[in-house]
């Protein structure tokens, strides 16, 4: 229970934080732009996160915080953990950890984010992926939304508190981890096994400023279709063509999607979603292109499908549904499918996960959001998998996602909304004071 003096002091701090948020917008832009301009693409089994992590080390040093870099694969127990993903190379791919020690008596908090991005890809960008171009309220660039905008906001929150001379009761830990994209998980897992844990955690993923105590799961499958021959001439009856198999399969994807919508138990935090368990075709690849390729029919075709899962759903149950659907294609058209198409799962199964929306971490963060904005916070599940399940299911840590708005995530001309990033920073700074507690005697405020 806070005393009147403590309540008054906290109100004064919140007022100063609001003033600083307005005054430090340019610094926030610099934070995010500085990260975007340093490529940190994840291209399994390798990645290029080192220079970005060094950049954050220098930034934290200017705030008087010492950061440590360490290799995830050198953490004891990592390779024995059931969630560990084998086959990744962590040469020049360190995790970063920085501790702001509290003076005692408060709750501890962890701010976490992944510094790796997806590759820029082969699709055309209209802006430099690493240019950090500004247009109105948007900053464009690869990873600007997922999730360098959130990391930049978290860094500004620390900066605001240091500038005010705040001393905290509880420990505050800031980390940026590697290898989250493509179902990596090892970076987050290594940090937890190394002991960098807290009474609560906020992952600054691009949640559109909603507070997300839940994530959907995700599964990616590669299906290879093969015809019985090649060429454009044939004798007697036509050969089975991979493209005919493709046309038929694509026409049946909607059936699998409807089935998932019927069988999946919709979690309470997703009941407002119009498509809580989507099924998508994300890539189709066959043949070559251009005058150096013959005009012929492709002998095989590859289809990438992706589906999401609700918290509580089991991998085996959904894959049983998938294979039942796939086998039904052959039963309906044996002339096209004499055998089941080849199936490969290139990325690990990522389970859905959730904590109760009534959890203290969720409610206190929501109250802080309302204090800043005057609006009720949206509390909902995020529509995509991430590392949240590691905190919930393997380390029993209350954790939520909270970060800026943005768009074109994982796509050309990705952008982050700067107003929402500034809001994120102010909410985080206020919440740190509330959750960890302020040591008023040692604060110079």
URSULVEN-V956962 format. One line per field, one symbol per residue. ss: DSSP state (H for helix, E for strand, C for the rest). burial: 1 if it has 16 or more other C-alpha atoms within 10 Angstrom, else 0. A space follows every 10 residues. Layout:
ss: ???
burial: ???
//
This chain:
ss: CCCHHHHHHH HHHHHHHHHH HHHCHHHHHH HHHHHHCCCC EEECCEECCH HHHHHHHHHH HHCCCCEEEE EHHHCCCCCC CCCCCCCCCC CCCEEEEEEE CCCCCCCCEE EEEECCECCC CCCCCCCCCC CCCEECCEEE CCCHHHHHHH HHHHHHHHHH HHHHCCCECC CEEEEEECCC HHHCCHHHHH HHHCCCCCCE EEECCCCCCC EEEEECEEEE EEEEEECCCC CCCCCCCCCC CHHHHHHHHH HHHHHHHHHH HHHCCCCHHH CCCCCCCCEE EEEEECCCCC CCCCCCCCCE EEEEEEEEEC ECCCHHHHHH HHHHHHHHHH HHCCCCCCCC CEEECCCCCE CEEECCCCCH HHHHHHHHHH HHHCCCCCEE EECCCCCHHH HHHHCCCCEE ECCCCEECCC CCCCEEEHHH HHHHHHHHHH HHHHHHCECC CCCCC
burial: 0000000001 0011001101 1000100110 1111111111 1111011111 1111011011 0000101011 1110000110 0011100001 0011111111 0100011111 1111111111 0000000011 1110000111 1111111111 1111111111 1100011111 1111111111 1111111111 1110011111 1111111111 1111111111 1111111011 0000000001 1110110010 0010011001 1001011011 0000011110 0000010000 0000001111 1111101111 1110100100 0100110011 0000011001 1010001111 1111101000 1100111110 0100001011 1111111111 1100001111 1111111111 1111111101 1111111111 1111111111 00001
//
